[in-house]
Amino acid sequence: MNMKKKGEWIRQAYRVLQAFPFIQGALYYVEVCPSGQQNERGPTRFIHALDLRSVSRGAGPKELLKRDRSSFSPLQGLFVEKGILYQVFGKLDGNLMADHLYRSVPLSLAESVHILKAVSGHLVRMYERGEFTIIHPQNMILTNDTVRFLYGGPIGMLPKRGGGKQPPTPAGERQKEEGLDAYSLGALAYIMLTGASPVPGSVTPIKSYRKDVPSRLEQFVIKSLTADPESRPRVVDIWEWLTTLPPKNTEFEKKKDDPVYWLKQDKESVEKYLFQFPEMGSPVAVDSFDVIGWDGWEVGEVEAGPWVKRTTVTPDFERLSPKVEESTPTPTLESVTEPAHTPKSEVEKEPRKEAEVERFQAEYRKEDQQPKRKLLPESMNNHPMKAWLTERPMVAVATIVALLGVGIGTYFLSGGQSSAKEEAARNYGEAVKSYKEHQINQALSYAKKAVIADPKEEQYLLYLANLYGEKKQYEQSINVLQKGVKAAPKARVYDSLGVYLLLEGEEESAREAIDKALKLEPDNPLFLYHQGRVYGARENYDAAAQALKKAVKLQKDSSRYHGMLSYYLLHSGDAQGAREHALKATELEPNNSTHWVGLGRAYLVEREQEIQGGNFGKKRTTQLTNKAVIALRKAASLDPKNSKAFYYLSISLYFYGSLAQAEDNAKKAVDISQNTASYQYQYGVVLQKNSKKEKAKQAYEKALKIDPRDSRYQKALKQIGKAKKYE
């Protein structure tokens, strides 16, 4: 396959800005030009190109659109021109793994383990779904919460092995491919942990580089790099062991007191591993397509010039065409659920202390967030990526182009007269670089220049808005996006505008903006999630729950969506539904303390409803109390600073009859958050029950001082005063 050069056209609609050899075929960075308007500026995209003859006809190319969105970056569409199959990517939100490793290896143990968990977990799920990918840093996008792959799809369709020299892997040979995956996973682990590329046949032990790597992990890595595939460990065994490691350290930044901080990378071997591929080839599949008749074929959302013949009819056979997955939602607004509806007994009744929009704002006021995530905000408090990645904006186009283009970080946009679009890309890249260096004002300056040079590029609009969000200048973010929707009326821009409007308390305007986003992309689960948050801010919890139900239906594997749906169902009085979705959230993300708190609360509310309804006897209520205790103990063990976990654990233990433990946990909640009235009140209740009336009185007084309007605290003080009077 002959690679196209800069300035050449694909399908009279995509102008090549840069071309790169890739792990299979070629990758093009292109400018999308409207049909017949090739002199006008348009958005940019990445397009992958592969000789159609290297694709097995065992499945139609449109099957690639069925790739699981949790593992792969989204494909916008496919088309064939002159015997080449082109895959058009949607927006790539994330940092190229090659860039991150080049700049940062060796990595901290915590970060290395997190990445290995994500990659091995994807592989295990791909095996179950009959999919494959290639484990190489240039094929991996590092997002704020996971890793996604660019190239891959159904087993047996596309070539897998390096350099394009092998035909597609037959579906029946998966076992051999698992051996290759184990080796690639081991090589990735080795370079992350040591900062050096492994030498085949002579692998230096990891312990000679650093002493903090568990011996079991080193054994897995070294065995994965053995020459005999049969001797390598199974990927599923590696993944299962990795999942047993507790998230002891979620701080990924290397500290000066960490020995790995002083460990330098082997620059030459790292560059060779990250950026050098075998010579490109055009393999012919065993059961390849006959390219005749395919020219002009397309599926999904793709462009074409006015003289291009277009057809959606498959030449040889027709299969059911899945709906194109237009975009992969970026994770946002982690559900830090404030108690919405607590049991109505005196020990567990909690007033609404703040409006939904204030909780929404609180999620933004985390110091460990970063601009890209500020657009579609996500609290990272309970997420394993936490501060390290969130301190840096997701790199996107500029750095990906730089790394693929020259391999060692020099931007390709250099020399000669540059166009406005190239100038915009350069400024965007400088903005990203400045932010990584913690020069936020300088990053803002570059981001403004990028938007001025190319006001239609949503990536730049969103990034500039996020930088203002980093400075908590939400009005400026709104101003950027309100102008942005006029130049680029895209779904993500409207959605982001809605998020920032809600942060400013403009609920109606937020609803209108997110409704416009949903009109453009009605099946985007992220937008539905944000719609639910808007309804929640307006205390329309039934509508909020309906929006979250749609989001969950579209993306069943999102723990955040299940957790937030549980929260709104609890508001609506559906304790059983809240329990079901909270349980699902804990299954999907078992190390998230917030989800376990939600599950424990659901059990407590369900218990109260059963008592009020008189439907079950003491056995049922005891079971629910016991389950609440288990869930909330799990929450407290996962996050010893989660005051809500200890608060609700105290309530459940009170009902269980363990008053001493109830007192201890109420004290822990108060110690963590002394200015929360309901915690002081609960502490007073258990103290009073344990005949510690003077301390109980002091706790009630503190609760009343914090919230003088709450009649419960006034009543409690009067009651304890009367009790002391009659003693």
Secondary structure as UniProt FT lines:
FT   TURN            6..7
FT   STRAND          9..10
FT   TURN            11..13
FT   STRAND          14..21
FT   STRAND          26..32
FT   TURN            35..36
FT   TURN            38..39
FT   STRAND          44..51
FT   HELIX           52..54
FT   TURN            57..58
FT   HELIX           61..66
FT   TURN            69..71
FT   STRAND          75..81
FT   TURN            82..83
FT   STRAND          84..89
FT   STRAND          95..96
FT   HELIX           97..104
FT   HELIX           109..129
FT   STRAND          131..133
FT   HELIX           137..139
FT   STRAND          140..142
FT   STRAND          147..149
FT   STRAND          152..154
FT   TURN            155..157
FT   HELIX           162..164
FT   HELIX           171..173
FT   HELIX           174..194
FT   TURN            200..201
FT   HELIX           206..208
FT   HELIX           215..224
FT   HELIX           229..231
FT   HELIX           235..243
FT   TURN            256..257
FT   HELIX           259..262
FT   HELIX           267..275
FT   TURN            286..287
FT   TURN            292..296
FT   STRAND          297..300
FT   TURN            306..307
FT   TURN            346..348
FT   HELIX           356..364
FT   TURN            367..368
FT   HELIX           371..375
FT   TURN            381..382
FT   TURN            384..385
FT   HELIX           386..390
FT   HELIX           396..406
FT   HELIX           420..436
FT   TURN            437..438
FT   HELIX           440..453
FT   TURN            455..456
FT   HELIX           458..470
FT   TURN            471..472
FT   HELIX           474..487
FT   HELIX           491..503
FT   TURN            504..505
FT   HELIX           507..520
FT   TURN            522..523
FT   HELIX           525..537
FT   TURN            538..539
FT   HELIX           541..554
FT   TURN            556..557
FT   HELIX           559..571
FT   TURN            572..573
FT   HELIX           575..588
FT   TURN            590..591
FT   HELIX           593..613
FT   HELIX           618..638
FT   TURN            640..641
FT   HELIX           643..656
FT   HELIX           659..672
FT   TURN            674..675
FT   HELIX           677..689
FT   TURN            690..691
FT   HELIX           693..706
FT   TURN            708..709
FT   HELIX           711..725
//
